[in-house]
């Protein structure tokens, strides 16, 4: 399988502020391989190093150390060639809000050296493809969040890049707009593009991505298909919630020695118990806790998820990691 992007020990360290001036290691030796034609997800909480990594791979930020090859070109030695073959849609977007969608798309095309007549045709085609006809002749400042993201995505692929980077493409969108974008991202893949997207949405990674790299505190903690990552968990999760730390610790002590529990992870005032056939074991868990006079506030059962993977790799839940 062709490799379209590869990094080797890629790092980024920022100088500290204030008297101490302690350096901040935002990205710590990231090794990645992205295959041609896949949707590759970069999953992690805010502050994990996703956007910093993306800014390096798109030539917007110089790495502190390490190497990378993007679309066959050395990131450090030939950044111009990299830029010619990639698309990039940032969280902030790149549209000129004082111009219409058509004007933005024509300008973007001209910047890539596309002749004027072809640029106008391309703008019309993209307006039709991304369903922007109703608002395409209005100034972009009047667009809703979902409409603005449609324009941003169109601007990112106006030159038909072989690899497109999407940084948190659906953050802040309503469910309907998010579902629309998921379909458009799948369409990019069907059109032959490789998609590298950052996200902190578990459902987005699960629904879209062929493979996922999980990053936390600047380090890759897992890389695989979503199915294989969840298969590593191999068991259902019983999550039990308690009212305070004392009850949680007491419950942990009572349950830790139970042979039917394969793994146990405490998290704040919760315990995550990984078991086989969780539905039949929930009453047994409650019986043990009741015997010890431990009051349960909540209890639930779930099949393996990417959040379970994140929890087991980092000791924290991605859903509750301040995303």
C-alpha positions in Angstrom: 0.0 0.0 0.0 1.3 3.4 -1.0 2.5 5.7 1.8 1.5 9.3 1.1 2.7 10.8 4.4 5.3 9.6 6.8 6.9 11.2 9.8 9.9 10.1 11.9 10.3 11.4 15.4 8.6 14.7 14.6 8.8 17.2 17.5 7.8 20.8 18.3 9.0 22.6 21.4 7.9 26.2 22.2 9.9 28.6 24.3 8.3 29.3 27.7 6.9 32.6 28.9 7.6 34.6 32.1 10.6 34.4 34.4 10.9 30.6 34.4 10.7 30.4 30.6 10.1 26.7 30.9 9.9 25.1 27.4 6.7 23.5 26.3 7.0 20.2 24.4 3.8 20.3 22.3 4.7 17.3 20.1 7.0 14.6 21.3 8.5 12.4 18.6 5.5 11.6 16.5 5.8 8.7 14.1 3.0 8.4 11.5 2.2 6.6 8.3 -0.8 7.6 6.2 -1.8 5.4 3.3 -2.9 6.8 -0.1 -6.7 6.9 -0.4 -7.6 6.5 3.2 -9.4 8.8 5.7 -6.9 9.0 8.5 -8.1 10.3 11.9 -6.0 12.2 14.4 -8.0 11.8 17.6 -7.3 13.5 21.0 -8.5 16.2 23.4 -7.9 19.9 22.9 -4.2 20.7 23.7 -3.0 17.1 22.8 -0.9 18.4 20.0 -3.2 17.7 17.0 -3.2 21.2 15.5 0.5 21.7 16.1 1.3 18.5 14.3 -1.0 19.5 11.5 0.6 23.0 11.2 4.0 21.3 10.8 2.7 18.8 8.1 1.2 21.7 6.2 4.4 23.8 6.3 2.9 26.5 8.5 5.2 25.7 11.4 8.8 24.5 11.4 9.5 21.3 13.4 12.0 21.5 16.2 13.4 18.1 15.1 12.5 15.0 13.2 11.7 14.3 9.5 8.6 14.1 7.4 7.7 13.2 3.8 4.5 14.5 2.4 3.1 13.5 -1.0 6.6 12.3 -1.9 8.4 15.5 -1.0 10.7 16.3 2.0 8.8 18.6 4.3 11.9 20.5 5.3 13.8 20.6 2.0 10.9 21.2 -0.4 8.0 22.9 1.4 6.8 24.6 -1.8 6.3 21.2 -3.5 4.4 20.0 -0.5 2.1 23.0 -0.6 1.3 22.5 -4.3 -0.1 19.0 -3.7 -2.0 19.4 -0.4 -5.2 21.2 0.7 -5.7 22.6 4.1 -8.9 23.6 5.9 -8.1 25.2 9.3 -10.4 25.6 12.2 -10.7 29.3 11.6 -11.3 28.9 7.8 -9.7 30.9 5.1 -12.6 32.7 3.3 -12.6 36.5 2.8 -15.8 37.4 4.6 -16.2 40.6 2.5 -16.5 38.5 -0.7 -19.0 36.1 -2.0 -18.5 32.3 -2.3 -18.0 32.7 -6.0 -15.4 35.5 -5.6 -13.6 33.5 -3.0 -13.4 30.4 -5.1 -12.3 32.3 -8.3 -9.5 34.0 -6.3 -8.3 30.8 -4.8 -8.2 29.2 -8.2 -6.2 32.1 -9.7 -3.8 31.9 -6.8 -3.0 28.3 -7.8 -2.4 29.5 -11.4 -5.7 28.3 -12.9 -6.7 30.4 -15.9 -9.5 32.9 -15.4 -12.2 31.1 -17.6 -11.5 27.8 -15.9 -11.5 29.4 -12.5 -15.1 30.7 -13.0 -16.2 27.3 -14.3 -14.6 25.6 -11.3 -16.3 28.1 -8.9 -19.7 27.3 -10.4 -19.0 23.5 -10.2 -18.0 23.7 -6.5 -21.0 25.9 -5.6 -23.2 23.3 -7.1 -21.4 20.4 -5.5 -21.5 21.9 -2.0 -25.1 23.1 -2.4 -24.2 26.8 -2.1 -26.5 28.2 -4.8 -28.9 29.7 -2.4 -26.3 31.9 -0.7 -23.3 31.7 -3.1 -23.8 35.3 -4.3 -24.0 36.8 -0.8 -21.1 38.1 1.2 -19.5 35.3 3.3 -20.0 37.4 6.5 -23.7 36.6 6.2 -23.3 32.8 6.2 -24.2 30.5 9.0 -21.6 28.3 10.5 -22.5 25.3 8.3 -22.6 27.5 5.2 -19.1 28.9 6.0 -17.7 25.4 6.5 -19.0 24.4 3.1 -17.1 27.3 1.5 -14.0 26.5 3.5 -14.0 22.9 2.3 -14.6 24.0 -1.3 -11.6 26.4 -1.0 -9.4 23.6 0.3 -10.0 21.4 -2.7 -10.2 23.9 -5.5 -6.9 22.8 -7.0 -7.7 19.0 -6.6 -5.0 18.2 -4.0 -4.0 14.5 -3.6 -4.0 15.0 0.2 -6.3 17.3 2.2 -5.9 18.2 5.8 -9.0 19.1 7.8 -8.5 20.5 11.3 -11.6 19.9 13.5 -13.9 20.2 10.4 -17.2 19.9 12.3 -16.5 21.7 15.6 -19.5 23.9 16.5 -21.8 22.6 13.9 -25.3 21.3 14.5 -26.0 17.6 14.1 -27.6 18.1 10.6 -24.6 20.1 9.3 -22.2 17.6 10.9 -23.9 14.7 9.1 -23.7 16.6 5.8 -20.0 17.1 6.3 -19.4 13.5 7.1 -20.9 12.6 3.7 -18.8 15.2 1.9 -15.6 13.9 3.5 -16.5 10.3 2.4 -17.1 11.8 -1.1 -13.6 13.3 -1.1 -12.2 9.8 -0.5 -14.4 8.4 -3.3 -13.0 11.1 -5.6 -9.5 9.7 -5.0 -8.2 12.1 -2.3 -6.5 11.1 0.9 -8.0 12.8 3.9 -6.1 13.6 7.2 -8.5 15.0 9.8 -8.1 16.0 13.4 -11.1 15.6 15.7 -12.0 15.2 19.4 -15.4 13.7 18.4 -15.4 9.9 19.1 -18.4 9.4 16.8 -16.7 11.3 14.0 -13.6 9.1 14.1 -15.7 5.9 14.4 -18.0 6.8 11.5 -15.4 8.3 9.0 -11.9 7.0 9.6 -10.2 3.9 8.0 -7.5 4.2 10.7 -7.0 6.4 13.7 -4.0 7.7 15.6 -4.8 8.6 19.2 -2.6 11.4 20.6 -2.3 12.6 24.2 0.1 15.1 25.6 2.0 15.3 22.3 2.6 11.5 22.0 0.9 8.8 19.9 -0.6 6.2 22.2 -2.3 4.0 19.7 -2.7 3.6 15.9 -5.0 1.1 14.1 -8.4 0.7 12.5 -11.2 1.7 14.9 -12.4 -2.0 14.8 -8.9 -3.3 15.8 -8.5 -0.7 18.5 -11.9 -1.6 20.1 -11.1 -5.3 19.6 -8.0 -4.8 21.8 -10.5 -4.0 24.7 -12.3 -7.3 24.0 -14.9 -6.9 26.7 -17.9 -4.9 27.7 -17.7 -2.1 30.1 -19.8 -1.8 33.3 -19.4 1.8 34.5 -20.4 2.4 38.2 -20.7 5.9 39.6 -20.5 7.0 43.3 -21.2 10.1 45.3 -17.6 10.7 46.6 -14.0 9.6 46.6 -14.4 7.5 49.8 -17.2 5.4 48.3 -15.2 5.0 45.0 -12.1 3.8 46.9 -14.1 1.4 49.0 -15.8 0.0 45.9 -12.5 -0.4 44.2 -11.2 -2.5 47.1 -14.3 -4.6 47.1 -14.3 -5.3 43.3 -10.5 -5.6 42.6 -10.3 -9.2 43.6 -13.2 -10.5 41.6 -12.1 -13.0 39.0 -14.9 -12.1 36.5 -13.4 -8.5 36.2 -10.7 -8.5 33.5 -9.6 -4.9 34.0 -10.6 -2.2 36.4 -10.0 1.5 35.8 -10.9 4.2 38.3 -11.8 7.7 37.0 -12.9 10.4 39.4 -16.0 9.1 41.1 -16.5 6.2 38.7 -15.2 2.7 38.2 -14.9 1.1 34.7 -15.1 -2.6 34.9 -14.2 -4.6 31.8 -16.0 -8.0 31.8 -17.5 -10.6 29.5 -21.3 -10.8 29.3 -21.8 -7.7 31.3 -25.6 -7.9 31.3 -25.6 -11.0 33.4 -22.8 -9.7 35.7 -24.4 -6.3 36.6 -26.5 -7.8 39.3 -23.5 -9.5 40.8 -21.6 -6.2 40.9 -24.5 -4.6 42.7 -24.8 -7.5 45.1 -21.1 -7.2 46.1 -21.4 -3.4 46.6 -24.6 -3.8 48.6 -22.9 -6.3 50.8 -20.3 -3.7 51.6 -22.9 -1.0 52.2 -21.6 1.0 49.3 -24.3 3.2 47.7 -24.3 3.3 43.9 -25.4 6.5 42.2 -25.3 5.3 38.5 -24.6 2.1 36.7 -24.4 1.4 32.9 -23.3 -1.1 30.4 -21.6 -0.4 27.0 -19.8 -2.3 24.3 -16.1 -1.4 23.6 -15.7 2.1 22.2 -12.8 4.4 21.3 -13.3 6.1 24.6 -12.5 2.8 26.3 -9.3 2.7 24.2 -8.4 6.2 25.2 -9.2 5.4 28.9 -7.0 2.3 28.9 -4.1 4.0 27.1 -4.2 7.3 29.1 -6.1 6.6 32.3 -8.6 9.3 31.3 -11.9 9.4 29.4 -11.8 11.4 26.2 -15.4 12.4 26.7 -14.5 14.0 30.0 -11.0 15.3 29.1 -12.0 18.9 28.7 -12.7 18.7 25.0 
